[in-house]
Amino acid sequence: MQRIILHIDFDSFFASCEQQFDSSLRDKPIGVTATNGRTCIIAASREAKKLGIKSPTRTWEARQICPSLITVPAHFEKYWEITQKFLNICKDYSPYVELFSLDEVFIDLSSTENLFGGVYKVIETIKRRINNEIGEYITVSVGLSYNKLLAKLASGLNKPNASPPASLLAGEVGRGFVQISPQDVEEIYSKAKLTNFCGIGERVKVRLNKIGIDTPLQLRSAPLDVLISEFKDVEGHFLKELGLAQDSREVIPYYLSTETKSVGRSYCLPQNEYDQRLILQNIFELCEEIGIKLRRLDKKARTVGLYLGGNQTYHGRKTITDHIDSGRDIYGLCKTLYDEWGLAKLSNEEGMVRQISVWTGNLEDSSNLTLSLFDATNKGSKIQKVMDKINDRFGDHTIRNGFVHNSPSLKTVPNGYMADRFERQKLVQSF
Ligand SMILES: [Mg+2]
């Protein structure tokens, strides 16, 4: 039986939410900024996008393109509320609703569409309910197909507020709606770009180009062994299936998709930073936040990764045998990487940092880990517990490590969609 999969994606989510809350912002180019420093635009409104403003970008760069750009600080709590309302609507039509990101869901309607008058009726009802229950300025793009790959591709082909070339559309086409049926695949593949597909980013595209694959149709006919020799086994098979429009992945209900595989944080500094102590303090702060999150999730990590972006980029990871969950330990590994990269010796320009990402992986439930009888970190973990209690009660960063003492307030904010899975889990648990 052919499956019936929907992919629903909010258009310009953060910015549309702001325009929904404040009608004076509607029909204007808006840039939503990270709340700290306001120098990075993390989301652009559809009006701003039409003028060529991409996100993320720096505010000053966006203003060069559009001097009348209005910037608005992000209100993540409000976006959460909207995502919750959205999920609440979707789950009325199927138990198989997967939260793919803060503003995207997959719904498998295969077993339930008949209960609600068929798939088109469901789409229409969901759109109407979003309009009535969330707001008239919030719009969505809907893709319908027989697997997740094509449903997501479809929703990206017809944004309701930007008309795609008519030739790109096949099957049932409406405002913000594209359906891809098996007989449409050939035509869609002949018109789409490689980067229209979820799973092909710029880097993968460049590597595909290198082996002579410039279009989805060429990917379709590419021999598997050629793909494997460039991309290794797993990714090679994935790309081959993508070329064949095959995708057997299930829609995983949101209440099951809570497993946390990594916890991380990214931060865009308010200005180009040359001061090494400040850079390290910011890294420390991100590590502390990750530590807090790991402990709240009752997880410990064995791998720590650090990314620094500025005039040059640096990235690396460290994996150790012990599992850790304290900001201090996570920072220790970051500092090792930082030292290995020799940043302390670099001249100002080379050592400039603008973006910082820290992440942890190889997570394990703390309760599964055996405690050492002679746990040297025991005293540290007792202090940590007391600090966590205080911070839980009075807010994060009420009590902070001495290393960040006397530093300007470094309170970080997420600056991307679902910067990590912690938010997703928090959201899911709120149901
Ligand atoms: Mg979206």
Boltz pocket constraint, residues with backbone or C-beta under 6 A from the ligand:
constraints:
  - pocket:
      binder: B
      contacts: [[A, 9], [A, 10], [A, 11], [A, 12], [A, 13], [A, 103]]
      max_distance: 6.0
